[in-house]
Amino acid sequence: MADRLWILVANEGRARLFSADGLAEQWTLIDDFHDEGEAVNEHGFAHEVTAELESGARAGEFDRLILVAPPALLSVLRQGLSADLRQRLLMDMDLDLSQLKREETADDVPGL
């Protein structure tokens, strides 16, 4: 059975969360987060996003996690991961792909 993946594609103001049943499978958009200005900085937005990841992990909605974000945000996201999420982390990539269309995103992530 293939791992159930969650793939987070984010930048400082937007994060899209996708699911897939394996690396070679089609991605399905789960959620599209936008920083509505409530988060004072990227740390606040990253905290909101990691809280959603934690919730999904507790609910057993995914087995493995992939993070794709620009270097500064990726660093903040990594720091905010719980031990459980770090164990689920399959890979992370310092890229900003948040503006790509959904159908383009999976094709533009190297290694997938």
Secondary structure by P-SEA (a helix, b strand, c coil): cccbbbbbbbcccbbbbbbbccccbbbbbccccccccccccaaaaaaaaaaaaaaaaaaccccbbbbbccaaaaaaaaaaccaaaaaacccccccccccccccccccccccc
